[in-house]
Amino acid sequence: MRTRAAVLRRVSPPRPCSETRPVEVEELELGAPRAGEVLGGAARAPWKVRVSRPDRGR
């Protein structure tokens, strides 16, 4: 099974992360689940972002 996943390449990388890029989105090949494993999934959902604005007292 082919899938796309976010892969963490480095733990505690030097900053800024925009330059060291510790996380990469890659296409991976997953094998079938082995004994004691299960195949799971997640659906894409819209994200809600709350922005703090000093002029609104938050």
N, C-alpha and C positions, 0 to 999 in steps of 0.2 A: 504494500500500500504506500502510495506517495502522499506526502503532506508537507505543508509549510509550517515552520516553527521558529520561534525566537530562541536563539541559542546563546547562552552566557559563555563567553570565551575566557574572561578574566574576572577574578574576584578582587575587589578593591583596587581598580586600575587608577593610574595617575589621572588627575583632572586636567583639562576639561574632558568629559566623556564624549563630547562631540568630535574630539580629535582622536582619542584612544579607541573609541567604538568597541566597548566590551560586549555589546549585544548585537548579534547579526540575525537577520531573517534569512533562513535557508530552506531549500527543498530537501526533504529527507526521505529515505526509504525505510519503512517500518516493517519488521517481520511479524508473523502471526504471534498472538499471545502464547506464552509458555505456561506450564503448570504453575498455578498460584498467581497468575497475572490476568488482568481483564483489559479489554479494549474500550476506551472511553472517548468522549468527544465533547466539544464545546461549540456552541453556536455564536456567531458574531452578534453583538448587541450594541445599540447606540450608547455612547458614553455621555455622561452628564458632568460638566465641569463648573465648579463654583469659583468665581473670580472675586477676590477681595479688593474692594475699592475704598481707600481712605476717606474719600469725600462723601461716602454714604454711611460712615460709622460702623463698618464691619471689619 
